[in-house]
Amino acid sequence: MTRDIFQTRSITTKLETRADADTSKKIIAGYFIVFNKQTELWPGAYEIIDPESCNNTLSNDIRALINHEHRLVLGRNKIGTLTLRIEAYGVWGEIIINENDVDAMNLYARVERGDVDQCSFGFNIGKEEADWREDGSVVWTIKEVDLHEVSVVTFPQYEETKVQAGIRERRDEVKEFKAKQIAHRKHMLRERMKKC
């Protein structure tokens, strides 16, 4: 797979809102990435995020966004309004909400009420492994990501064009693998027929 395709993946998670007891700042928190969870991209094609995948990326200049909109920035790790940490379950994030930002406050209210409960992350694949199974299915394990942003989202982003490009490329990889399997089987059959 081409590593320069920007991708997003979404998860339904339990986001929480709270006011920090010491500072009374409003916070949205939750898991933006979940490790070791097999996600179905389409029937027979799956993806897993490895627990080691984010070890070298949290020092990036990462933004927290609303619905992957670059103009709707909620926080940024470089200035301390976004905090990300790796845990056994996944990457936990906390966003300090700017109470002077109407969009941020509206989102905070939607998360608090439960109307919005999904997270997503935008990244490039640094390294991955493919497990082609006997039943024709494939599981890609993403071993390394280059994380750019995390988002609180209303809907999963698999419909996004850039993601579809990545999914199309994965589909092409599956087609190529299956074509090689068929060619190999034909070759083996011809060899057997020569021996008869």
N, C-alpha and C positions, 0 to 999 in steps of 0.2 A: 504494500500500500504506500502511496506517496505520502511522505511525512509533512508536506507543506499545506495540506488541506485542513483548514480550521474546522473543528468538529464541536458539537455540543451533545451532551447526554443529560437526560432528565430523570429525576426520581421523585416519587411521592414519599414524603417524609413528615415527621411530626415537628413542624416549626413551632417555636414558642416565642411569645412576646413577654417582656417584663420591664419593670423600671428598676434600675440599679439602686439598691438601698442606700449606698453612700453618696452617689452623685445625682440620683433621680433621673438619669438619662434613660431614654427608651431604647430597648434592644430587641432585635430580631435574631434568633439563634436556631441552629439546626445543623443537620448533616448535609453538606453539599455534594459529597462523594461517598458512596458506600462500596466497601471492598468485598471481594469474594461473592458477589451476588451475580448469578447468571441472568443476563438480560437478553430476551429474545429480540433480535433485530427484525427477523422475518422467520417464517417456519423453517426450521432446520439450521438457522444461523444465530449464534449466540456470542455474547461478549461478557468478559469478566474484567474487573479492574483489580489488579494485583495490589496487595497491601504495601509493597515497596515502591509502587509507581510514583508516588508523590514526594519521595524523600529528598529530591534535589530541586524541587520547583517552588516551594512555599516562600523562598526568598525573592521570587519574581515580583514585579510591581503589579499586583493583582487588584482588580476593582470588583466591587459588589454592585450589580446592576439590577434594574427592574426589567424583566422580559428580554434580556440581552440587548437592551437599547443603550447604546454608548452615551446618549445624552442624558440618561436617567441614572446617574451615579449615586449609589447609596453610601458607599464607603470605599476606603482604599487602605491596603495593609501598610503602605509606606508611611502613612501619617497617623496610623493607629485607630482609624475609624472602622477598620475591618481586621478582625483577628481570626487566623486560621491555625488549627493544630491537628496533627495526625493522631488518631486514636486507633484502637484495635478494630473498631467497627467501620471507621472511615475518616473523612476530613470534616471536623466540626468547625463551624464558623459562627462568629458573633459580629453583628453590624450595629454600631451606635447610630441611631437615627437622628438626623438633623431636624429638630422640631420647627425650624424656620422654612423647611422645604415641604411644600404642600403635597407633592407626589409621594415623598417618603412617609409623611404622616398618614396619607390615604392608604398606602400599602400597609403600614403598621396596623391600622384599623381593620383592614381586610384579613390580615393574618391572624390578628387577635380574635376575630369573629369566626375564623375557620373557612372563609371563602377562598382563600389562597393557601395552598399547602404543599406546593411543589418547588423543588430546587433544581438547578441545572448548573452545569459548568462548561466553560468554553476552553478548548485546549488543542494542541497539536500532539499527535502520537510521536513519541520519541523512539520507543521500541515495543514490539509485540511479538507474540508467538501464536501460531495457528495449530490447532489439533484437529486434523481431518479424521473423522471417525468412520468406522466400517458401515454404519447405517446411512452414510451420505451426509450427515450433518457436520458442521464445523463450529469450533469454539475458538474465538480469538481471545487471548489473555493479554491485556495491555500492561506491559511491564514498566513503562516509563511515559509520563505525560509532561508536557510543557504547558502549565496552567496559565491562562491569561485572565479569566474572569469567572466569578460565580454569580448566579442570578436567582432571585426569587421570581418564580414564573407562574402564570395563570394556567398555561397549557404546556405540555411537553413540546420540545422544539424539533422533533424528527421531521416536521414539515419544512423546516428552514432549508433554503437552497443549498447552503454550504454543507449542511449535514447530509442532504440528499446526495450531494456529490460524493461524499465519503461512503455512503451506503451503496451508491451505484458502483463505486470502485470495489467494494467488498463483493458485490454480486458478480462483477466481472471476474474477480479472483476465483470465486466458486465455479463459475462456468469454465474457466481455464483449467482448473483442477479436474473437473469432471471430464472434460475433453481429453486430458492426458490419461485419465483412468481408462476411458473407452479405447483410446489408441493402444495403450499397454495391453489391454485384454485382447484386442484384435491381433496384436503382434504375437501374444502367447498362443492364441488359437491357431494362427498360421504355422507357428513352430511345431505345435503338436500334430497338425495335419501333415507336415513334411515328414515327420517320423513314422507316420502310418503307412 
